[in-house]
Amino acid sequence: MSNNVGSLDRMVRFLLAAALLYTGLNVYQGTPLAIGLDIGAGLLAFSAAFGFCGIYRLLGINTSKSPK
């Protein structure tokens, strides 16, 4: 699994994950939408933490500066 997510992309993913998690836990608390938002936040945080995005790999996108 090689990195395909760049540093700016990772920061945006962390911020978006935090916003989704906050919204899921506080705004839509106890609803099915909250579960979806929390799962989405987890996926974004995971891809930001490890620098890898499976969807990017399928589409051939690489925002990382490291060689393929």
Buried (B, 14 or more C-beta within 10 A) or exposed (E): EEBBBBEEBBEBBBEBBEEBBEBBBEEBEEEEEBEEBBEBBBBBBEBBEEBBBEEBEEEEEBBBEEEE
